[in-house]
Amino acid sequence: MKKMIFALLLFFSFSLLSVKGTAMKVDIAKTEPETAVDTPELCSGSSAAILLETSTNKVLYNKEKDRRLPPASMTKIMTLLLIYEALEVNQITKSTMLVIGEEPTKVEGSKAFLSIGDEINVDELLKCICIASANDAAIAMAMHLAGTEAAFVDKMNAKVTELGLKNTHFSDCTGLSSKNHYTSAYDLAIISNTLITKYPDVLNYTNLQEDYIRKDTAKPFWLVNTNKMIGRVKYLDGLKTGYTSFSKYCITLHMKQENMGLITVVFGYDKPTTRNAESLELLRWGYANYKLDKVVEKGKVVDSIDHISYKSRINVVVKEDIFYLTKRSDTLEYDVRYEYSLEGTSCVGTVRVYLGDQMIQEGTLTNQDEIKRKNFFEIFQSIFVRVLT
């Protein structure tokens, strides 16, 4: 009898040193329809317009979205993207000081009136670009990062290629050029979404109604946001206005509410008041007609495993919220499937969301707390207790 018990203990001990199990669970989540408004005539004064949902890049509204048009100062969205990439790789920091040369001071249009020899840091130059659309600040940053504005523009166009955009080409970093300088509503929406998704810190600048540079010096300069809706429209936090005589009035807006982010880009208005009203109407139409269903909530416990090889119970949880973009008028029944396995001291798994036979979303499963395995003698002791009881 003792020999049999000992043999069983050895068998179970060695077999449990490496544990790999797989499980599947299925949930059903159902959403009820909500009332939606009728579609009005949108952006009638524009030459092109788009409404994009940020988590999916799905186009919710489109008017000439691929038409090539001059973006004016909305060009600076790409300029900002490259500045933030330089910050990410520590080519610069926000405290990096720049000495202003002659070229930025010669630029026309909106500017922060920087002077030759001025010393100013990156943080304040970001304020100048995001709030006041300052062309001199944009050129100063471009020259610092690439040596010349032309070399920086090459980087801008390389980024266009990297993003797979087909209807964009830049000739400067400010938007003042009318020659071979264009983008489309769709392309600019993608550039904008790339910027705010990767570097949401930019919204801390674009959502400021006003601020100062050189505030505590003898040369303070007051910056006022060129987007007059900032601070007056709830949830609106950016992104960039634009105007030249050949582009007319244009604007890119970003808003996030009810977990859903929307970007609008509109071109070609004769008046800024009409541009503002119609771009805001487009955002409101988007929220009135679409929503993000939270199908699975972050932290949801999918399973709780009590295994002899581990020191404590293991909770398998959903790593991130899983949303699905849908019309407010839709009734949907989601089939949610969980697959996971324990591999050593980690849980590896996937959550998949289906509508009928089509998988529409995917997420990750993980362990809620650190997994600690028992050693050989602890497993041996646990088995011995179980055998005897």
C-alpha positions as CSV (number, residue, x, y, z in Angstrom):
1,M,0.0,0.0,0.0
2,K,2.8,2.4,0.9
3,K,4.6,1.6,-2.3
4,M,1.4,2.4,-4.3
5,I,0.9,5.7,-2.6
6,F,4.6,6.6,-3.2
7,A,4.3,5.7,-6.9
8,L,1.2,7.8,-7.2
9,L,2.8,10.8,-5.5
10,L,5.8,10.6,-7.8
11,F,3.6,10.2,-10.9
12,F,1.5,13.2,-10.1
13,S,4.4,15.3,-8.9
14,F,6.4,15.0,-12.1
15,S,3.3,15.3,-14.4
16,L,2.3,18.6,-12.7
17,L,5.7,20.3,-12.9
18,S,4.7,21.4,-16.4
19,V,1.0,22.4,-16.7
20,K,-0.6,23.6,-19.9
21,G,-4.4,23.5,-20.1
22,T,-6.8,25.1,-22.5
23,A,-10.3,26.2,-21.9
24,M,-13.1,27.9,-23.8
25,K,-16.1,29.8,-22.5
26,V,-18.9,31.6,-24.5
27,D,-20.9,34.6,-23.4
28,I,-23.8,36.3,-25.1
29,A,-24.1,40.1,-25.0
30,K,-27.1,41.9,-26.3
31,T,-27.7,45.6,-27.0
32,E,-31.0,47.4,-27.5
33,P,-31.6,50.0,-30.2
34,E,-31.5,53.7,-29.4
35,T,-33.3,56.5,-31.2
36,A,-31.3,58.2,-34.0
37,V,-31.9,61.5,-35.7
38,D,-32.6,61.8,-39.4
39,T,-29.5,62.6,-41.6
40,P,-29.5,66.4,-42.4
41,E,-27.6,67.9,-45.3
42,L,-24.1,68.1,-43.9
43,C,-21.2,70.4,-44.7
44,S,-23.0,72.0,-47.7
45,G,-20.6,74.9,-47.8
46,S,-17.5,72.7,-47.9
47,S,-15.5,71.5,-50.9
48,A,-14.7,68.3,-49.0
49,A,-15.5,66.8,-45.6
50,I,-15.1,63.6,-43.5
51,L,-16.1,62.2,-40.2
52,L,-13.8,59.4,-38.8
53,E,-14.2,57.3,-35.7
54,T,-10.8,57.1,-34.0
55,S,-10.6,53.6,-32.6
56,T,-11.5,51.9,-35.9
57,N,-10.6,54.5,-38.6
58,K,-14.1,53.9,-39.9
59,V,-15.5,56.7,-42.1
60,L,-18.9,57.7,-40.9
61,Y,-19.5,60.5,-43.3
62,N,-17.8,61.3,-46.6
63,K,-18.0,64.2,-49.0
64,E,-15.2,64.1,-51.6
65,K,-12.9,62.5,-49.1
66,D,-10.1,61.8,-51.6
67,R,-10.1,65.1,-53.3
68,R,-6.7,66.8,-53.3
69,L,-6.9,70.2,-51.7
70,P,-4.5,72.8,-50.1
71,P,-4.6,72.3,-46.3
72,A,-3.2,75.7,-45.2
73,S,-2.1,75.5,-41.6
74,M,-3.7,72.1,-41.1
75,T,-0.3,71.1,-42.6
76,K,1.1,71.6,-39.1
77,I,-0.6,68.4,-37.9
78,M,2.1,66.5,-39.8
79,T,4.7,68.9,-38.5
80,L,3.5,68.1,-34.9
81,L,3.6,64.4,-35.6
82,L,7.3,64.6,-36.5
83,I,8.1,66.8,-33.5
84,Y,6.5,64.2,-31.2
85,E,8.4,61.4,-32.9
86,A,11.6,63.3,-32.2
87,L,10.5,63.7,-28.5
88,E,9.8,59.9,-28.3
89,V,13.3,59.0,-29.4
90,N,14.9,61.7,-27.2
91,Q,16.3,63.6,-30.1
92,I,14.8,66.5,-28.2
93,T,13.0,67.1,-24.9
94,K,10.5,69.7,-24.0
95,S,13.2,71.6,-22.2
96,T,15.5,71.7,-25.2
97,M,16.5,75.3,-26.0
98,L,16.5,76.6,-29.5
99,V,18.2,79.8,-30.7
100,I,16.1,81.5,-33.4
101,G,17.9,82.2,-36.6
102,E,17.0,84.5,-39.4
103,E,14.9,82.3,-41.6
104,P,11.9,81.8,-39.2
105,T,11.6,85.5,-38.7
106,K,11.1,86.2,-42.4
107,V,7.9,84.1,-42.7
108,E,4.5,85.6,-43.3
109,G,1.1,84.8,-41.9
110,S,0.4,83.7,-38.3
111,K,3.4,83.9,-36.1
112,A,4.7,84.4,-32.5
113,F,7.0,87.2,-33.6
114,L,10.1,85.4,-32.7
115,S,13.3,87.5,-33.1
116,I,16.8,86.6,-34.3
117,G,18.8,85.4,-31.2
118,D,15.7,84.6,-29.1
119,E,16.2,81.5,-26.9
120,I,13.0,79.5,-26.5
121,N,12.4,75.9,-25.5
122,V,10.4,73.2,-27.3
123,D,7.5,73.3,-24.8
124,E,6.9,77.0,-25.7
125,L,7.3,76.4,-29.4
126,L,4.6,73.6,-29.2
127,K,2.3,76.2,-27.6
128,C,3.0,78.6,-30.4
129,I,2.2,76.0,-33.1
130,C,-0.8,74.4,-31.4
131,I,-2.5,77.6,-30.0
132,A,-1.5,80.4,-32.3
133,S,-0.6,78.4,-35.5
134,A,2.7,80.2,-35.5
135,N,4.6,79.7,-38.8
136,D,7.9,81.0,-37.3
137,A,7.7,78.4,-34.5
138,A,7.0,75.6,-37.0
139,I,10.0,76.6,-39.2
140,A,12.3,76.9,-36.2
141,M,11.4,73.4,-35.1
142,A,11.8,72.0,-38.6
143,M,15.2,73.5,-39.0
144,H,16.3,72.3,-35.6
145,L,15.2,68.7,-36.3
146,A,16.4,68.4,-39.9
147,G,18.9,71.2,-40.6
148,T,16.7,72.9,-43.2
149,E,13.0,73.2,-43.7
150,A,13.4,71.4,-47.1
151,A,15.0,68.4,-45.3
152,F,12.2,68.4,-42.8
153,V,9.7,68.4,-45.6
154,D,11.4,65.3,-47.0
155,K,10.7,63.6,-43.7
156,M,7.1,64.8,-43.9
157,N,6.6,63.2,-47.3
158,A,8.5,60.0,-46.1
159,K,5.9,59.8,-43.3
160,V,3.1,60.1,-45.9
161,T,4.5,57.1,-47.7
162,E,4.9,55.2,-44.4
163,L,1.3,55.8,-43.6
164,G,0.2,54.6,-47.0
165,L,-1.5,57.8,-48.0
166,K,-2.2,58.4,-51.7
167,N,-3.4,61.9,-51.9
168,T,-0.9,64.0,-49.9
169,H,2.3,65.8,-50.8
170,F,3.9,68.6,-48.8
171,S,6.1,71.4,-50.0
172,D,6.6,73.2,-46.6
173,C,5.9,72.7,-42.9
174,T,3.5,75.6,-42.5
175,G,0.9,75.3,-45.3
176,L,1.8,78.6,-46.9
177,S,2.8,77.0,-50.2
178,S,0.3,76.8,-53.1
179,K,2.6,74.7,-55.4
180,N,2.5,70.9,-55.2
181,H,1.2,71.1,-51.6
182,Y,-2.0,69.2,-51.0
183,T,-3.8,66.6,-49.0
184,S,-7.3,65.1,-48.8
185,A,-9.9,65.0,-46.0
186,Y,-9.3,61.2,-45.6
187,D,-5.5,61.5,-45.5
188,L,-5.5,64.3,-43.1
189,A,-7.9,62.5,-40.8
190,I,-5.5,59.5,-40.7
191,I,-2.5,61.8,-40.0
192,S,-4.6,63.5,-37.2
193,N,-5.6,60.2,-35.7
194,T,-2.1,58.9,-35.8
195,L,-0.9,62.0,-33.9
196,I,-3.5,61.9,-31.1
197,T,-3.5,58.1,-30.7
198,K,0.3,57.8,-30.4
199,Y,0.8,61.2,-28.7
200,P,-2.3,62.3,-26.8
201,D,-0.2,64.8,-25.0
202,V,-0.7,67.1,-28.0
203,L,-4.2,67.7,-26.9
204,N,-2.9,69.3,-23.7
205,Y,-1.8,72.1,-26.0
206,T,-4.5,72.2,-28.6
207,N,-7.3,72.5,-26.0
208,L,-5.9,75.7,-24.5
209,Q,-7.9,78.8,-25.2
210,E,-4.9,81.0,-24.4
211,D,-1.5,81.0,-22.8
212,Y,1.8,82.9,-22.7
213,I,5.4,82.3,-23.8
214,R,8.2,84.0,-22.0
215,K,5.6,84.8,-19.3
216,D,8.1,85.8,-16.6
217,T,10.5,87.7,-18.8
218,A,10.6,91.2,-20.1
219,K,9.2,90.0,-23.4
220,P,6.0,88.0,-22.6
221,F,3.8,87.1,-25.6
222,W,0.1,86.3,-25.4
223,L,-1.1,83.3,-27.5
224,V,-4.8,83.0,-28.4
225,N,-6.2,79.9,-29.9
226,T,-7.2,80.3,-33.6
227,N,-10.0,77.8,-33.0
228,K,-12.6,80.0,-31.3
229,M,-14.7,76.9,-30.3
230,I,-12.1,75.6,-27.9
231,G,-13.2,76.3,-24.3
232,R,-16.8,77.0,-25.5
233,V,-17.8,73.6,-26.8
234,K,-17.8,70.7,-24.3
235,Y,-15.5,67.8,-25.1
236,L,-13.8,69.6,-28.0
237,D,-10.0,69.6,-27.6
238,G,-8.4,70.3,-30.9
239,L,-7.1,70.1,-33.5
240,K,-6.1,72.7,-36.1
241,T,-7.5,75.6,-38.1
242,G,-6.3,76.7,-41.5
243,Y,-6.7,79.6,-43.9
244,T,-5.0,81.0,-47.0
245,S,-6.5,82.9,-49.9
246,F,-6.3,79.8,-52.1
247,S,-7.4,77.2,-49.5
248,K,-10.1,79.3,-48.0
249,Y,-11.2,78.4,-44.4
250,C,-10.7,74.8,-43.3
251,I,-10.5,73.0,-39.9
252,T,-9.7,69.7,-38.3
253,L,-11.6,69.0,-35.1
254,H,-11.4,66.2,-32.4
255,M,-13.9,65.4,-29.8
256,K,-14.3,62.4,-27.4
257,Q,-17.3,61.5,-25.4
258,E,-19.1,58.3,-24.4
259,N,-15.8,56.5,-25.0
260,M,-16.0,57.4,-28.7
261,G,-13.5,59.7,-30.4
262,L,-14.5,61.5,-33.6
263,I,-12.4,63.5,-36.1
264,T,-13.8,65.9,-38.7
265,V,-11.8,67.5,-41.5
266,V,-13.5,70.1,-43.7
267,F,-12.1,72.2,-46.5
268,G,-12.9,75.3,-48.6
269,Y,-15.3,77.5,-46.7
270,D,-15.8,81.2,-47.6
271,K,-16.4,82.2,-43.9
272,P,-14.9,80.9,-40.7
273,T,-18.3,81.1,-38.9
274,T,-19.9,78.7,-41.5
275,R,-16.9,76.4,-41.3
276,N,-17.2,76.2,-37.5
277,A,-20.9,75.7,-37.4
278,E,-21.0,73.0,-40.1
279,S,-17.9,71.1,-38.7
280,L,-19.5,71.1,-35.3
281,E,-22.8,70.0,-36.7
282,L,-21.0,67.0,-38.3
283,L,-19.6,66.0,-35.0
284,R,-22.9,66.2,-33.3
285,W,-24.5,64.2,-36.1
286,G,-21.9,61.5,-35.5
287,Y,-22.7,61.2,-31.8
288,A,-26.4,61.3,-32.5
289,N,-26.2,58.4,-35.0
290,Y,-23.3,56.1,-33.8
291,K,-22.1,54.7,-30.5
292,L,-19.4,52.3,-29.3
293,D,-20.9,49.3,-27.5
294,K,-18.7,48.1,-24.7
295,V,-19.0,44.4,-25.4
296,V,-16.5,43.2,-22.8
297,E,-15.2,45.2,-19.9
298,K,-11.5,45.4,-18.9
299,G,-10.9,43.3,-15.8
300,K,-13.8,40.9,-16.4
301,V,-13.0,37.6,-14.7
302,V,-13.4,34.9,-17.3
303,D,-12.4,32.0,-15.1
304,S,-10.9,31.2,-11.7
305,I,-8.6,28.3,-11.6
306,D,-7.6,26.4,-8.5
307,H,-4.8,24.0,-9.5
308,I,-2.5,22.0,-7.3
309,S,0.6,23.2,-9.0
310,Y,0.0,26.9,-8.0
311,K,0.1,28.6,-4.7
312,S,-3.1,30.5,-5.1
313,R,-6.2,30.6,-7.2
314,I,-5.6,32.1,-10.7
315,N,-8.1,34.6,-12.1
316,V,-8.2,34.8,-15.9
317,V,-9.2,38.4,-16.9
318,V,-9.8,40.5,-20.0
319,K,-6.8,42.8,-20.5
320,E,-8.6,45.8,-22.2
321,D,-12.1,47.1,-22.8
322,I,-13.5,45.7,-26.1
323,F,-15.8,48.1,-28.1
324,Y,-17.7,47.8,-31.3
325,L,-18.8,50.7,-33.4
326,T,-22.5,50.5,-34.4
327,K,-25.4,52.6,-35.3
328,R,-27.6,53.7,-32.4
329,S,-30.6,52.2,-34.2
330,D,-29.1,48.7,-34.4
331,T,-30.0,45.7,-32.2
332,L,-27.0,43.4,-32.0
333,E,-26.4,40.1,-30.2
334,Y,-22.7,39.5,-29.7
335,D,-21.2,36.0,-29.3
336,V,-18.1,36.4,-27.1
337,R,-15.6,33.5,-26.9
338,Y,-12.7,33.1,-24.6
339,E,-9.7,30.7,-25.2
340,Y,-6.8,30.6,-22.8
341,S,-4.0,28.3,-21.4
342,L,-1.7,28.4,-18.5
343,E,1.9,28.2,-19.5
344,G,4.4,28.2,-16.7
345,T,3.8,31.4,-14.7
346,S,1.6,33.2,-17.2
347,C,-1.8,33.0,-18.7
348,V,-2.1,33.4,-22.5
349,G,-5.4,33.9,-24.1
350,T,-7.7,35.6,-26.6
351,V,-11.2,36.9,-26.5
352,R,-13.0,37.0,-29.8
353,V,-16.3,38.8,-30.5
354,Y,-18.6,37.4,-33.3
355,L,-21.7,38.7,-35.0
356,G,-23.1,35.5,-36.4
357,D,-20.2,33.7,-38.1
358,Q,-18.1,36.8,-38.5
359,M,-15.4,37.7,-36.0
360,I,-15.6,41.5,-35.5
361,Q,-13.2,42.2,-32.6
362,E,-10.4,40.6,-30.8
363,G,-8.7,41.2,-27.4
364,T,-6.3,39.6,-24.9
365,L,-6.7,37.5,-21.8
366,T,-4.2,37.5,-19.0
367,N,-3.7,36.6,-15.4
368,Q,-5.1,39.1,-12.8
369,D,-2.2,38.6,-10.3
370,E,1.3,37.2,-10.3
371,I,1.3,33.5,-10.8
372,K,3.5,31.6,-8.3
373,R,4.2,27.9,-8.8
374,K,4.8,25.5,-6.0
375,N,8.1,23.7,-5.8
376,F,8.5,20.0,-6.0
377,F,8.2,19.5,-2.3
378,E,5.1,21.8,-2.0
379,I,3.4,19.8,-4.7
380,F,4.4,16.6,-3.1
381,Q,3.0,17.7,0.2
382,S,-0.3,18.9,-1.4
383,I,-0.8,15.6,-3.2
384,F,0.0,13.6,-0.1
385,V,-2.6,15.5,1.9
386,R,-5.2,15.0,-0.9
387,V,-4.4,11.2,-1.1
388,L,-4.8,10.8,2.6
389,T,-8.0,12.8,2.8
